[in-house]
Structure formats: structure tokens, C-alpha cells
Amino acid sequence: MLRVLVRLVVVVVLLMATFAVLSYAGLLVPVAADRSSSMAPSIPVCDGRALAEGFTYKFRDPRRGETVAIHASSAPGGRVTPDPDARDLVLMKRVVGVPGDQVMVRAGSVFVNGVKIDDITTAPFPKVELPGDRYFVLDDNRAFAQDSRDFGPVLRDAIVGRVFLVFWPLRDFGSLEPRRPGAPPGPVRCD
């Protein structure tokens, strides 16, 4: 019995050490919903927690449809700005446009290079042509979010990882891609 207990303790310690090293190296980034509903229903409202991994984007660029973690800073009044050098916030957003794409809204729907990307009603915004190092990101709950419509396209260097796992609350534990089904919830109070 003691032998099993020792092995269990060793495994737990090794897992914790691995998590600490990966976090320190920026290869595993815990991300919180920060008392918002901007990525609902994909990320649970208010108390959702997810993990992003920074390994994939060391070998390839983000792709349309992926949920990414973005370094950002916040200013007085709640204005958020993606910034590769900031460590104030880590935002979760869905990539809808990659370098070279044209992103626009027609009749309340988002189109990328003339192709409708989803059925989420989206308020009008000016047509955007993405240069070689910029990504257009949107939230799933678009009526109640700050995303590229507010702060513009995001520099590639500000994108630190691919969000791949929701781990809290436990009832929502699981993989993140593709967008979870369901209509965005609209306004939500996080008390």
C-alpha cells in the first residue's frame, strides 16, 4: 500500500512540475473568461476557464475558426488593446480572418473573401483588408464583446496560443474546436 501511495505522490509531483515548466515557458497558458460572456456559448459564461498551448504557433500560423489567446493591455474606461508586450490580460477570441483576407458584414452576417462564415448576427463594421501580419478576431457573443471591430486587426506577435481545452466548470470540460452549438446568450450579469 505504501508503495502505491509513493508512486501516486511522485506522479502528482511530476505533473505539477511539468505544468509549472510549460507555463513558465509560455507553452501552456491558463485563460479565464474574466466575468464576461463574450465567447459564450463556447467558453462558459462568467467563471469559464480554459487552457491555451503556445507550441503549435511556433511552427504554423493561426487558422480561421481557431480560438486564440491574445496578450492585451487595458486602459481606463475598460478599453482593451492587443499588445505583444503586455501581460495585463489574456483574451480569448475566434480567428475569422487571416493575412490577405477581406472581412465584411452583409445583412448582419460576416463574410470572409465573399463566403459567409457563420449565422451569428453581427452589427455592421467597415470592410477590412488584412495585411501580412494581422488577424481579424471576433467573439461568439458579438453583441456584448470587444474584438477586432473595436480594436482593429491583431498583430501576429500578440497571439500567444491556441485555446484547446475548457476545464472549468467541470460540467463543460472538453475540447473547444469547433464553435459549440447554440445561440449566443446576449447580455449576462456576472455577480
N, C-alpha and C positions, 0 to 999 in steps of 0.2 A: 504494500500500500504506500509506503514512504517513497519507494522508487517511482511510482506513478505520479505522486504529488510533486516530486522534484522535477520530473520531466515536464509536467504541466507548467510549473513556475518558469522553467528555462524557456519553453515555447512562448509564454506570455512576455517575458523579458525581451526575447529576441524580436518578437513582433513590435513591441513598443520602441525598441531601439531602431528597427528598420523604419518605422513610421517617422520617428524623430529625424533620422538622417535624410529621408526623402523629403520631408517638409523643409528642413534647413536648406537643402539643395534646390528647392523650388520645383521639385518633381511631383510633389503631392501637396495640393493647396485646399484646405477646408474653406468652404464658402457658405455664408449664411444669407437667408432671404432678407435680413435686416428689416424685419417688421413691415414688409411690403407684400403686395400681391402682383407685382409686375410680371413675373414669369409663370403665374398660375394659368392653367392647372398643372403645368409640367413640374414646377417646384412648389411644394406645399406652401400655402399662404401663411404669413407672419412668422412661423417658427421653423420653416423648412431649412434643412442643412444638406449640403451636397459636397462631393469631393471632385476636384479637378486635378488632372495629371498634366504635367508640363513636358513629358517625354516625347509624345507624338509630334508636337510642333517644333521640335528640334530637328526633325527630319522631313517634315512637309508643312505646307501652309493650311490654315483653317479652310473648311469647305462649307458650302451652302447647307443650311439645315442643322449644323452643329451648334451646340450651346457652348459658349466660351466664357472663360474667366478673364476679366479685364482689370488692370490696375487703374485706379482713378483717384482724383482728389475732390474734395468738396469745399465749396465756398459758402460764405454766409448767405442765408436765404435758401439753402438746400440745392444750389446749382452744382451739378456733377460734371466733371471734366475728365475724360480718359487721359492718362498720362503715364508713359512708360516708367518714369522715375518716381511716381507717387506710390505710397504704401498705406494711404489713409483708408481706402476702400478696395474691395474686390467685388466687381459687379458680375452678374450672370446675365448674358444676352444671347439671342439666337442670331447667327450669321445668315443674312438674306442676300447680301451682295458681296462679291469678291472683286479684286482688282480687274479693271476692264469692263465691268458690268454697268448697265444703266438701270437705275431703280426709280420707279414712279408709282403713283396711285391713279387708278381709273375707276370711277364708280364705286369708291370705297374699298377697292381691293388692291393689293400690292402686286406689281408686275416687275419682273426682272428680265431684261432683254426681250420684252414683249410677251413673256409667259407668266400667267397668274401663279403665285406661289402657295396661296392658302385661301381659306374662306373667312379669315378674321377681319371684321370691319375695321378699317383704318381711316383716320381723318386725312384730308389732303395735305400733301407737302410738295415742295418743288422737286422737279426731276433732278436726279443726281447722277453724274458720270464719275465713276470711281477711278482715281489714278492708281499707279502701280504698287503703292504700299498701304492702301486704305481699304477698310471693310465697312459695310453698312450693316448695323446690328439693330434688331427690333426686339421688343418684349412680346410675350404671348398675350398678355393682358394690356393691349396697346392703348386703351382709353385712359389708363391710370399708370403711366410709366414715363421714365426719362430714357431716351435712347438716341439713335443717330438722327432722328427728326429734330431733337433738341440740341445735341452737342456736336452733330456732324459726323462724318465718317471717322472711324477709329484707325489710328496708326497700327501697323502690324506689330511693332515693338511693344505696344500696350497690352496685347493679347498674351496672357501668360500660360493658359492651359485650356484643355478640353474638359468640360464638365461631363462626367460619365456615370456618376452614381448618386442617387438620393439615399441618405442614410438616416434621416430624421424628419418627421416622426417615423417610428418603426413600421407603422401600417402602410407607409408609402415606400418602403425600402425597395430599391431596384434600379435597373438601368434607366437612363434618361432618353436616349435616342430611339425613335424619332419623337416628335411632339406628342405628349399624352393626349388622348382624346378628350373632348369636352369643350364646351364654350368657355371663354374667359369669364371669370366671376364678376367683373365690374368692380365697383368700389367695395373695399373691405376694411373694417375697423380692426386694428390690432391693439387690444387693450392690455 
